[in-house]
Amino acid sequence: MEQLRIGVIGVGRFGRLHMKVLNQIAGCTVTAIADVDDDLLRETSKEFNIEAVFNDAFELIRHPDVDVIDIVSNEDTHGPFAIEAIKQGKHVFIEKPIATKHEEALEIEKLAKDHNVQVMVGNISRFSQPYVAMKRSLAKGLLGSIAMIRAKRNFSKDWFDHFGHRVHPVYESGIHDIDLILWYAESACRQVFAVERNISGYQYPDLFSAILTFENGIVAALDSAWLYPKGGPVNLVETLDLAGTIDADIEIIGNTGTANFKLAHSGYSLWTDAKVYHPELTFWTTEHDGIGGAIRAELNHFILQVHKKEASPITPLRDSVEASRIADAIVLSAKENRPVAL
């Protein structure tokens, strides 16, 4: 198997997590990195023994000795970086969202087909076993016909200091649940109605709530708020240690059954004098042979699909393009206080 040479754009906390996982996977190696932070670049190049280092991501993208571009940079850069990478004939992995503009998502989809390259978006929940089990329950007909899907995803208030002036939460947090809803509904979204509130005074709202109606009759409710208090239990520890909480629930209601998963409490608790911890055990676990969980399954799947020269059957690019259309509609609906037909 040939070694795919990977260039990673964005070497912050999550970018370095990608690098650690990719270096565990057969058939690829990280050979180049790019970031706007000189100190971070220097530290990361030393830690991972990377010689090809760039301040300008477009220089990395055009580097002839890179086969694959892994985009782990700020959300509004995803579209431009992916478009240029595809034009250069590179395979691309894009951390969610695919883009923050639907027009860019459409261009990515068209270019990927025209240039015959593999492009996959990091919809990590599709590789997390609880969400996969819910999908299997639908395939087995255990829930009957779906009537409604409810999704909630709340985050620590402190974290919004990093996102409130950077990106609308529909592209940062809501996109996870839009993707899951699309995966479970297996139908086109026909109308969106959304509301939002700005409590903290940032450029973007702290919370939004949306109702999605689908062609097959399914109704989906989606809520997200970045207002979780400091005293909440900590559930991102060890592999990616963040002093805060992701509190996410999703429920599928069918005419013969229901399925529900609560991310905030894995069943494992750790109590100390300082904090109560409910470590998350599905996304990026520290295992005997390195980093595992959904992120390893996701990146391993992408590398395998590139080698096979086949698009992902688990997270098709079309679904991410459709999710971007819904996200844009949520923003527009809340702004104009009206339903938006798709």
LOBAVEX-885972 format. One record per residue (C-alpha): residue number from 1; x negated, y negated, z negated. Coordinates in pm, 1 decimal, m for minus. Each point is the difference from the previous one (the first is absolute). Layout:
<rs>
@voza = NUM | xx = X | yy = Y | zz = Z
...
</rs>
This chain:
<rs>
@voza = 1 | xx = 0.0 | yy = 0.0 | zz = 0.0
@voza = 2 | xx = m141.2 | yy = m338.7 | zz = 99.8
@voza = 3 | xx = m49.0 | yy = m262.5 | zz = m270.2
@voza = 4 | xx = 234.7 | yy = m294.6 | zz = 39.5
@voza = 5 | xx = m180.9 | yy = m322.0 | zz = m92.8
@voza = 6 | xx = 231.4 | yy = m218.2 | zz = m207.0
@voza = 7 | xx = m14.2 | yy = m373.5 | zz = m57.3
@voza = 8 | xx = 192.0 | yy = m121.6 | zz = m305.5
@voza = 9 | xx = 136.2 | yy = m356.3 | zz = m3.3
@voza = 10 | xx = 58.0 | yy = m123.0 | zz = m353.3
@voza = 11 | xx = m212.1 | yy = 149.4 | zz = m277.4
@voza = 12 | xx = 192.7 | yy = m112.5 | zz = m305.1
@voza = 13 | xx = 127.3 | yy = 249.0 | zz = m254.1
@voza = 14 | xx = 222.2 | yy = 186.8 | zz = 245.0
@voza = 15 | xx = m245.2 | yy = m16.8 | zz = 288.5
@voza = 16 | xx = m268.2 | yy = 165.1 | zz = m213.2
@voza = 17 | xx = 253.3 | yy = 264.7 | zz = m101.6
@voza = 18 | xx = 50.4 | yy = 72.7 | zz = 370.8
@voza = 19 | xx = m375.6 | yy = 27.4 | zz = 46.0
@voza = 20 | xx = m36.8 | yy = 249.8 | zz = m284.2
@voza = 21 | xx = 278.4 | yy = 217.0 | zz = 140.4
@voza = 22 | xx = m119.5 | yy = m18.5 | zz = 361.6
@voza = 23 | xx = m347.1 | yy = 109.3 | zz = m106.3
@voza = 24 | xx = 158.2 | yy = 316.5 | zz = m145.8
@voza = 25 | xx = 172.0 | yy = 92.5 | zz = 327.1
@voza = 26 | xx = m163.4 | yy = 220.0 | zz = 262.7
@voza = 27 | xx = m42.0 | yy = m146.5 | zz = 346.9
@voza = 28 | xx = m53.2 | yy = m363.5 | zz = m90.3
@voza = 29 | xx = m237.7 | yy = m237.7 | zz = m173.4
@voza = 30 | xx = 18.1 | yy = m368.7 | zz = m89.6
@voza = 31 | xx = m278.7 | yy = m178.0 | zz = 189.5
@voza = 32 | xx = 101.0 | yy = m368.1 | zz = m5.2
@voza = 33 | xx = 185.7 | yy = m245.2 | zz = m222.6
@voza = 34 | xx = 133.3 | yy = m354.4 | zz = 26.5
@voza = 35 | xx = 122.6 | yy = m252.0 | zz = m255.6
@voza = 36 | xx = 1.5 | yy = m376.6 | zz = m46.4
@voza = 37 | xx = m150.4 | yy = 32.5 | zz = m349.9
@voza = 38 | xx = m381.9 | yy = 11.5 | zz = 23.6
@voza = 39 | xx = m51.9 | yy = 128.9 | zz = m354.0
@voza = 40 | xx = 253.6 | yy = 276.3 | zz = 45.9
@voza = 41 | xx = m157.2 | yy = 98.5 | zz = 331.1
@voza = 42 | xx = m343.3 | yy = 16.2 | zz = m157.5
@voza = 43 | xx = 119.7 | yy = 210.8 | zz = m294.7
@voza = 44 | xx = 199.0 | yy = 236.6 | zz = 220.2
@voza = 45 | xx = m276.7 | yy = 48.4 | zz = 256.6
@voza = 46 | xx = m236.7 | yy = 92.5 | zz = m281.7
@voza = 47 | xx = 248.0 | yy = 232.8 | zz = m171.9
@voza = 48 | xx = 85.5 | yy = 189.4 | zz = 320.1
@voza = 49 | xx = m332.4 | yy = m39.6 | zz = 180.4
@voza = 50 | xx = 154.6 | yy = m186.3 | zz = 295.6
@voza = 51 | xx = m235.5 | yy = m192.4 | zz = 228.2
@voza = 52 | xx = 249.0 | yy = m145.1 | zz = 250.4
@voza = 53 | xx = 154.4 | yy = m290.2 | zz = m193.0
@voza = 54 | xx = 214.1 | yy = m281.5 | zz = 144.9
@voza = 55 | xx = 160.9 | yy = m321.0 | zz = m125.9
@voza = 56 | xx = 204.4 | yy = m17.3 | zz = 319.4
@voza = 57 | xx = 239.4 | yy = 294.0 | zz = 36.9
@voza = 58 | xx = 24.0 | yy = m54.4 | zz = 375.5
@voza = 59 | xx = m375.0 | yy = 62.6 | zz = 29.7
@voza = 60 | xx = 45.3 | yy = 334.9 | zz = m175.2
@voza = 61 | xx = 294.1 | yy = 83.6 | zz = 225.4
@voza = 62 | xx = m214.4 | yy = m63.9 | zz = 310.1
@voza = 63 | xx = m297.8 | yy = 195.9 | zz = m133.0
@voza = 64 | xx = m77.2 | yy = 278.5 | zz = 251.0
@voza = 65 | xx = m97.6 | yy = 252.1 | zz = m268.0
@voza = 66 | xx = 342.6 | yy = 4.7 | zz = m168.7
@voza = 67 | xx = 277.8 | yy = 235.7 | zz = 113.9
@voza = 68 | xx = 271.9 | yy = m70.5 | zz = m257.2
@voza = 69 | xx = 109.7 | yy = m319.6 | zz = m174.0
@voza = 70 | xx = 150.5 | yy = 25.8 | zz = m349.0
@voza = 71 | xx = 182.1 | yy = m324.2 | zz = m86.3
@voza = 72 | xx = 29.1 | yy = m62.6 | zz = m374.9
@voza = 73 | xx = m2.1 | yy = m381.7 | zz = 9.8
@voza = 74 | xx = 265.0 | yy = m260.8 | zz = m84.3
@voza = 75 | xx = 342.3 | yy = 71.5 | zz = 145.9
@voza = 76 | xx = 11.1 | yy = m285.7 | zz = 252.1
@voza = 77 | xx = m325.2 | yy = 121.8 | zz = 160.9
@voza = 78 | xx = 129.4 | yy = 348.6 | zz = 77.0
@voza = 79 | xx = 164.8 | yy = m92.7 | zz = 327.2
@voza = 80 | xx = m287.1 | yy = m199.7 | zz = 155.7
@voza = 81 | xx = m267.4 | yy = 250.2 | zz = m107.4
@voza = 82 | xx = 197.8 | yy = 300.7 | zz = 121.7
@voza = 83 | xx = 78.8 | yy = m162.3 | zz = 335.4
@voza = 84 | xx = m366.3 | yy = m78.3 | zz = 66.1
@voza = 85 | xx = m113.1 | yy = 345.2 | zz = m114.7
@voza = 86 | xx = 241.0 | yy = 174.8 | zz = 235.2
@voza = 87 | xx = m111.4 | yy = m223.2 | zz = 288.2
@voza = 88 | xx = m355.8 | yy = 115.3 | zz = m75.0
@voza = 89 | xx = 115.7 | yy = 361.9 | zz = 31.9
@voza = 90 | xx = m32.4 | yy = 80.9 | zz = m371.6
@voza = 91 | xx = 227.5 | yy = 224.3 | zz = m202.6
@voza = 92 | xx = 159.2 | yy = m194.2 | zz = m284.9
@voza = 93 | xx = 123.6 | yy = 67.2 | zz = m350.9
@voza = 94 | xx = 195.0 | yy = m296.7 | zz = m140.4
@voza = 95 | xx = 85.8 | yy = m28.6 | zz = m365.7
@voza = 96 | xx = 366.0 | yy = m95.2 | zz = m30.5
@voza = 97 | xx = 153.3 | yy = m213.0 | zz = 134.5
@voza = 98 | xx = m72.9 | yy = 47.4 | zz = 368.7
@voza = 99 | xx = 24.4 | yy = m380.8 | zz = 30.3
@voza = 100 | xx = 183.9 | yy = m293.9 | zz = m152.3
@voza = 101 | xx = 162.4 | yy = m90.2 | zz = 332.7
@voza = 102 | xx = 219.5 | yy = 235.6 | zz = 198.1
@voza = 103 | xx = m140.8 | yy = m134.9 | zz = 327.0
@voza = 104 | xx = m347.6 | yy = 117.6 | zz = m105.5
@voza = 105 | xx = 136.3 | yy = 342.5 | zz = m93.5
@voza = 106 | xx = 158.1 | yy = 34.7 | zz = 344.1
@voza = 107 | xx = m326.9 | yy = m98.2 | zz = 166.9
@voza = 108 | xx = m191.8 | yy = 257.0 | zz = m207.1
@voza = 109 | xx = 244.8 | yy = 269.9 | zz = 107.0
@voza = 110 | xx = m28.0 | yy = m91.5 | zz = 369.2
@voza = 111 | xx = m379.4 | yy = m30.4 | zz = m3.8
@voza = 112 | xx = m43.4 | yy = 333.3 | zz = m179.6
@voza = 113 | xx = 190.6 | yy = 170.0 | zz = 281.1
@voza = 114 | xx = m179.2 | yy = m192.4 | zz = 275.7
@voza = 115 | xx = m349.6 | yy = 72.7 | zz = m140.7
@voza = 116 | xx = 79.0 | yy = 357.6 | zz = m108.3
@voza = 117 | xx = m132.3 | yy = m40.2 | zz = m355.7
@voza = 118 | xx = 136.8 | yy = 126.4 | zz = m329.9
@voza = 119 | xx = 146.0 | yy = m263.1 | zz = m230.7
@voza = 120 | xx = 142.0 | yy = 91.6 | zz = m339.8
@voza = 121 | xx = 136.9 | yy = m218.6 | zz = m279.2
@voza = 122 | xx = m69.0 | yy = 80.1 | zz = m365.7
@voza = 123 | xx = 348.7 | yy = 93.2 | zz = m112.1
@voza = 124 | xx = m145.6 | yy = 188.8 | zz = m294.1
@voza = 125 | xx = 331.6 | yy = 103.1 | zz = m155.9
@voza = 126 | xx = 61.2 | yy = 241.0 | zz = 288.0
@voza = 127 | xx = m298.2 | yy = 197.4 | zz = m133.5
@voza = 128 | xx = 100.2 | yy = m13.8 | zz = m368.5
@voza = 129 | xx = 154.8 | yy = 330.9 | zz = m102.7
@voza = 130 | xx = 309.7 | yy = m130.0 | zz = m187.4
@voza = 131 | xx = 106.6 | yy = m198.8 | zz = 306.4
@voza = 132 | xx = m85.2 | yy = 293.7 | zz = 226.2
@voza = 133 | xx = 213.3 | yy = 227.4 | zz = m219.8
@voza = 134 | xx = 292.8 | yy = m239.5 | zz = 41.0
@voza = 135 | xx = m45.4 | yy = 16.7 | zz = 377.2
@voza = 136 | xx = 1.4 | yy = 381.1 | zz = m17.8
@voza = 137 | xx = 322.8 | yy = m5.0 | zz = m201.4
@voza = 138 | xx = 161.0 | yy = m192.0 | zz = 285.8
@voza = 139 | xx = m136.7 | yy = 240.8 | zz = 261.3
@voza = 140 | xx = 144.6 | yy = 293.6 | zz = m195.3
@voza = 141 | xx = 341.2 | yy = m167.3 | zz = m16.1
@voza = 142 | xx = 5.4 | yy = m0.3 | zz = m380.0
@voza = 143 | xx = 148.8 | yy = m349.9 | zz = m20.3
@voza = 144 | xx = 246.7 | yy = 35.2 | zz = 284.1
@voza = 145 | xx = 65.0 | yy = m316.0 | zz = 198.8
@voza = 146 | xx = m182.9 | yy = m307.6 | zz = m133.3
@voza = 147 | xx = 228.4 | yy = m279.5 | zz = m111.3
@voza = 148 | xx = m240.8 | yy = m237.1 | zz = m172.3
@voza = 149 | xx = m366.6 | yy = m56.2 | zz = m82.9
@voza = 150 | xx = m105.8 | yy = m218.9 | zz = m292.8
@voza = 151 | xx = m359.7 | yy = m118.9 | zz = m38.1
@voza = 152 | xx = m159.0 | yy = m219.4 | zz = m268.4
@voza = 153 | xx = m365.9 | yy = m102.7 | zz = m31.3
@voza = 154 | xx = m119.3 | yy = m238.0 | zz = m272.3
@voza = 155 | xx = m354.4 | yy = m118.9 | zz = m70.4
@voza = 156 | xx = m188.2 | yy = m177.8 | zz = m275.8
@voza = 157 | xx = 53.2 | yy = m375.0 | zz = m3.6
@voza = 158 | xx = m375.3 | yy = m62.8 | zz = m33.7
@voza = 159 | xx = m64.6 | yy = 168.1 | zz = 334.4
@voza = 160 | xx = 210.4 | yy = m255.5 | zz = 184.4
@voza = 161 | xx = m274.0 | yy = m255.8 | zz = m65.1
@voza = 162 | xx = m184.7 | yy = 176.7 | zz = 283.7
@voza = 163 | xx = 296.4 | yy = 28.6 | zz = 236.0
@voza = 164 | xx = 232.4 | yy = m294.6 | zz = m66.5
@voza = 165 | xx = m184.6 | yy = m231.9 | zz = 240.2
@voza = 166 | xx = m116.0 | yy = 281.0 | zz = 230.7
@voza = 167 | xx = 293.7 | yy = 205.7 | zz = 122.7
@voza = 168 | xx = 375.0 | yy = 41.9 | zz = m39.0
@voza = 169 | xx = 65.1 | yy = 299.5 | zz = m230.8
@voza = 170 | xx = 205.5 | yy = 174.5 | zz = 266.6
@voza = 171 | xx = m328.1 | yy = 68.0 | zz = 185.9
@voza = 172 | xx = m198.9 | yy = 87.5 | zz = m313.2
@voza = 173 | xx = 241.8 | yy = 205.0 | zz = m213.7
@voza = 174 | xx = 326.2 | yy = 27.9 | zz = 189.1
@voza = 175 | xx = m158.8 | yy = 157.8 | zz = 306.2
@voza = 176 | xx = m58.9 | yy = 322.9 | zz = m196.7
@voza = 177 | xx = 370.6 | yy = 43.1 | zz = m61.9
@voza = 178 | xx = 108.5 | yy = m119.5 | zz = 344.2
@voza = 179 | xx = m220.3 | yy = 275.3 | zz = 139.7
@voza = 180 | xx = 140.9 | yy = 264.0 | zz = m235.8
@voza = 181 | xx = 357.0 | yy = m107.8 | zz = 76.3
@voza = 182 | xx = m67.2 | yy = 31.4 | zz = 374.2
@voza = 183 | xx = m160.1 | yy = 342.4 | zz = m55.8
@voza = 184 | xx = 300.2 | yy = 126.8 | zz = m192.1
@voza = 185 | xx = 277.1 | yy = m171.6 | zz = 198.2
@voza = 186 | xx = m126.6 | yy = 113.3 | zz = 343.6
@voza = 187 | xx = 211.4 | yy = m270.4 | zz = 162.7
@voza = 188 | xx = m32.6 | yy = m351.0 | zz = 136.9
@voza = 189 | xx = 66.7 | yy = m290.7 | zz = m234.3
@voza = 190 | xx = 278.5 | yy = m218.0 | zz = 136.3
@voza = 191 | xx = 38.6 | yy = m281.6 | zz = m255.4
@voza = 192 | xx = m193.3 | yy = m158.7 | zz = m284.1
@voza = 193 | xx = 120.5 | yy = m235.4 | zz = m272.2
@voza = 194 | xx = m249.5 | yy = m126.8 | zz = m257.6
@voza = 195 | xx = m42.1 | yy = m250.0 | zz = m281.9
@voza = 196 | xx = m311.8 | yy = m111.8 | zz = m183.0
@voza = 197 | xx = m110.9 | yy = m214.5 | zz = m295.5
@voza = 198 | xx = m313.8 | yy = m201.4 | zz = m64.1
@voza = 199 | xx = m59.9 | yy = m14.2 | zz = m375.1
@voza = 200 | xx = m377.6 | yy = m41.7 | zz = m31.2
@voza = 201 | xx = m30.7 | yy = m290.6 | zz = 243.2
@voza = 202 | xx = m225.5 | yy = 170.9 | zz = 252.3
@voza = 203 | xx = 37.5 | yy = m33.6 | zz = 375.7
@voza = 204 | xx = 186.1 | yy = 330.3 | zz = 19.4
@voza = 205 | xx = 286.7 | yy = 133.1 | zz = m215.7
@voza = 206 | xx = m58.8 | yy = 223.4 | zz = m301.6
@voza = 207 | xx = 294.8 | yy = 220.8 | zz = 85.4
@voza = 208 | xx = 237.0 | yy = 95.8 | zz = 276.2
@voza = 209 | xx = 299.0 | yy = 228.5 | zz = 38.4
@voza = 210 | xx = 132.4 | yy = 138.0 | zz = 327.9
@voza = 211 | xx = 284.6 | yy = 212.2 | zz = 132.0
@voza = 212 | xx = m71.4 | yy = 195.7 | zz = 318.6
@voza = 213 | xx = 270.4 | yy = 168.0 | zz = 206.3
@voza = 214 | xx = m86.7 | yy = 272.1 | zz = 248.7
@voza = 215 | xx = 150.5 | yy = 124.0 | zz = 322.3
@voza = 216 | xx = 95.3 | yy = 333.3 | zz = m158.1
@voza = 217 | xx = 190.1 | yy = m171.8 | zz = m283.1
@voza = 218 | xx = m265.9 | yy = 20.7 | zz = m271.8
@voza = 219 | xx = m22.0 | yy = m299.6 | zz = m233.2
@voza = 220 | xx = m335.2 | yy = m73.2 | zz = m164.2
@voza = 221 | xx = m68.2 | yy = m236.0 | zz = m290.0
@voza = 222 | xx = m354.0 | yy = m131.5 | zz = m49.8
@voza = 223 | xx = m127.0 | yy = m210.8 | zz = m291.1
@voza = 224 | xx = m350.2 | yy = m119.1 | zz = m86.0
@voza = 225 | xx = m123.7 | yy = m235.9 | zz = m273.6
@voza = 226 | xx = m346.0 | yy = m104.0 | zz = m113.2
@voza = 227 | xx = 108.4 | yy = m84.9 | zz = m355.0
@voza = 228 | xx = m100.4 | yy = 300.6 | zz = m211.0
@voza = 229 | xx = m133.2 | yy = m120.1 | zz = m338.8
@voza = 230 | xx = m353.5 | yy = 39.0 | zz = m133.5
@voza = 231 | xx = 125.0 | yy = 234.1 | zz = m271.5
@voza = 232 | xx = 121.3 | yy = 260.7 | zz = 246.3
@voza = 233 | xx = m162.0 | yy = 344.8 | zz = 12.4
@voza = 234 | xx = m311.4 | yy = 31.1 | zz = 217.8
@voza = 235 | xx = 29.7 | yy = 262.8 | zz = 272.7
@voza = 236 | xx = m285.6 | yy = m72.0 | zz = 242.0
@voza = 237 | xx = m308.2 | yy = 136.0 | zz = m176.6
@voza = 238 | xx = m318.9 | yy = 197.7 | zz = 66.7
@voza = 239 | xx = m47.5 | yy = 9.2 | zz = 379.2
@voza = 240 | xx = 138.7 | yy = m349.7 | zz = 62.5
@voza = 241 | xx = 6.9 | yy = m165.8 | zz = m340.1
@voza = 242 | xx = 247.5 | yy = m290.4 | zz = m6.7
@voza = 243 | xx = 131.9 | yy = m150.9 | zz = m321.2
@voza = 244 | xx = 364.7 | yy = 1.0 | zz = 94.7
@voza = 245 | xx = 301.1 | yy = 194.8 | zz = 112.4
@voza = 246 | xx = 177.5 | yy = 114.9 | zz = 313.4
@voza = 247 | xx = 357.6 | yy = 84.1 | zz = m95.0
@voza = 248 | xx = 166.2 | yy = 163.9 | zz = 301.5
@voza = 249 | xx = 316.0 | yy = 208.5 | zz = 33.3
@voza = 250 | xx = 166.7 | yy = 144.4 | zz = 306.3
@voza = 251 | xx = 328.0 | yy = 190.4 | zz = 15.8
@voza = 252 | xx = 174.4 | yy = 174.0 | zz = 288.0
@voza = 253 | xx = 374.2 | yy = 53.6 | zz = m42.1
@voza = 254 | xx = 164.1 | yy = 260.3 | zz = 220.6
@voza = 255 | xx = 349.9 | yy = 142.7 | zz = 7.3
@voza = 256 | xx = m116.4 | yy = 327.9 | zz = m159.5
@voza = 257 | xx = m299.7 | yy = m107.7 | zz = m210.0
@voza = 258 | xx = m246.7 | yy = m267.1 | zz = m104.1
@voza = 259 | xx = m378.7 | yy = m24.9 | zz = m27.1
@voza = 260 | xx = m193.0 | yy = m248.0 | zz = m213.6
@voza = 261 | xx = m364.5 | yy = m77.5 | zz = m72.5
@voza = 262 | xx = m136.6 | yy = m244.6 | zz = m257.4
@voza = 263 | xx = m362.0 | yy = m97.7 | zz = 61.5
@voza = 264 | xx = m55.6 | yy = m189.5 | zz = m325.9
@voza = 265 | xx = m31.0 | yy = 310.0 | zz = m220.8
@voza = 266 | xx = m171.7 | yy = 314.1 | zz = 129.7
@voza = 267 | xx = 75.6 | yy = 198.3 | zz = m314.3
@voza = 268 | xx = m354.6 | yy = m50.1 | zz = m131.0
@voza = 269 | xx = m48.1 | yy = m253.8 | zz = m281.3
@voza = 270 | xx = m312.3 | yy = m139.1 | zz = m162.6
@voza = 271 | xx = 42.6 | yy = m215.0 | zz = m311.0
@voza = 272 | xx = m284.5 | yy = m209.6 | zz = m144.7
@voza = 273 | xx = m27.1 | yy = m285.7 | zz = m247.3
@voza = 274 | xx = m15.9 | yy = m239.2 | zz = 293.6
@voza = 275 | xx = 253.5 | yy = 131.5 | zz = 252.5
@voza = 276 | xx = 247.9 | yy = 266.0 | zz = 101.0
@voza = 277 | xx = m97.4 | yy = 166.4 | zz = 327.3
@voza = 278 | xx = 217.6 | yy = 200.1 | zz = 239.6
@voza = 279 | xx = m265.2 | yy = 93.9 | zz = 260.8
@voza = 280 | xx = 129.6 | yy = 32.8 | zz = 355.8
@voza = 281 | xx = m91.3 | yy = 347.1 | zz = 127.9
@voza = 282 | xx = 93.6 | yy = 1.8 | zz = 367.5
@voza = 283 | xx = m163.2 | yy = m280.3 | zz = 200.7
@voza = 284 | xx = m375.5 | yy = 9.5 | zz = m71.2
@voza = 285 | xx = m92.8 | yy = 247.5 | zz = m268.8
@voza = 286 | xx = m351.8 | yy = 72.8 | zz = m122.4
@voza = 287 | xx = m37.2 | yy = 373.4 | zz = 59.8
@voza = 288 | xx = m274.2 | yy = 259.9 | zz = m45.2
@voza = 289 | xx = m142.4 | yy = m59.5 | zz = 347.8
@voza = 290 | xx = 54.7 | yy = m373.4 | zz = 27.0
@voza = 291 | xx = 296.7 | yy = m224.8 | zz = 72.4
@voza = 292 | xx = 314.9 | yy = 186.5 | zz = 95.7
@voza = 293 | xx = 371.3 | yy = m60.8 | zz = 7.4
@voza = 294 | xx = 195.4 | yy = m171.9 | zz = 273.3
@voza = 295 | xx = m280.3 | yy = m227.2 | zz = 117.2
@voza = 296 | xx = m230.0 | yy = 290.7 | zz = 76.5
@voza = 297 | xx = 279.3 | yy = 188.5 | zz = 176.6
@voza = 298 | xx = 87.3 | yy = m313.5 | zz = 199.3
@voza = 299 | xx = m353.2 | yy = m84.8 | zz = 116.2
@voza = 300 | xx = m84.8 | yy = 364.9 | zz = 64.6
@voza = 301 | xx = 312.3 | yy = 26.3 | zz = 216.5
@voza = 302 | xx = m98.8 | yy = m310.3 | zz = 196.8
@voza = 303 | xx = m353.1 | yy = 126.3 | zz = 69.3
@voza = 304 | xx = 140.6 | yy = 338.0 | zz = 104.5
@voza = 305 | xx = 246.2 | yy = m166.1 | zz = 240.3
@voza = 306 | xx = m278.9 | yy = m208.4 | zz = 155.1
@voza = 307 | xx = m203.9 | yy = 315.0 | zz = 60.1
@voza = 308 | xx = 306.8 | yy = 173.2 | zz = 144.7
@voza = 309 | xx = 79.5 | yy = m309.4 | zz = 211.1
@voza = 310 | xx = 359.8 | yy = 16.2 | zz = m117.7
@voza = 311 | xx = 228.2 | yy = m255.9 | zz = m165.7
@voza = 312 | xx = 105.8 | yy = 67.6 | zz = m357.3
@voza = 313 | xx = 327.7 | yy = 193.0 | zz = m27.5
@voza = 314 | xx = 27.0 | yy = m101.0 | zz = m367.5
@voza = 315 | xx = m24.9 | yy = m376.6 | zz = 34.8
@voza = 316 | xx = 70.3 | yy = m92.7 | zz = 363.8
@voza = 317 | xx = m105.3 | yy = m346.4 | zz = 109.1
@voza = 318 | xx = 356.8 | yy = m71.8 | zz = 114.4
@voza = 319 | xx = 124.5 | yy = 22.3 | zz = m359.4
@voza = 320 | xx = m249.8 | yy = m264.1 | zz = m114.9
@voza = 321 | xx = 104.4 | yy = m227.5 | zz = 285.8
@voza = 322 | xx = 364.1 | yy = 43.6 | zz = m100.9
@voza = 323 | xx = m89.1 | yy = m68.0 | zz = m365.2
@voza = 324 | xx = m161.5 | yy = m329.1 | zz = 103.7
@voza = 325 | xx = 318.6 | yy = m97.6 | zz = 182.9
@voza = 326 | xx = 205.1 | yy = 65.7 | zz = m314.7
@voza = 327 | xx = m250.9 | yy = m188.4 | zz = m217.9
@voza = 328 | xx = 18.8 | yy = m303.9 | zz = 227.7
@voza = 329 | xx = 379.8 | yy = 19.2 | zz = m10.8
@voza = 330 | xx = m2.3 | yy = 7.2 | zz = m382.4
@voza = 331 | xx = m210.5 | yy = m316.6 | zz = m10.1
@voza = 332 | xx = 226.0 | yy = m172.5 | zz = 254.8
@voza = 333 | xx = 321.2 | yy = 109.1 | zz = m171.8
@voza = 334 | xx = m111.3 | yy = m130.1 | zz = m338.7
@voza = 335 | xx = m124.1 | yy = m326.0 | zz = 150.8
@voza = 336 | xx = 323.3 | yy = m69.6 | zz = 188.7
@voza = 337 | xx = 237.9 | yy = 167.1 | zz = m248.8
@voza = 338 | xx = 175.8 | yy = 207.2 | zz = 262.6
@voza = 339 | xx = 12.9 | yy = 355.7 | zz = 131.0
@voza = 340 | xx = m242.7 | yy = 72.0 | zz = 282.3
@voza = 341 | xx = 107.9 | yy = 243.5 | zz = 270.1
@voza = 342 | xx = m270.4 | yy = 216.2 | zz = 155.6
</rs>
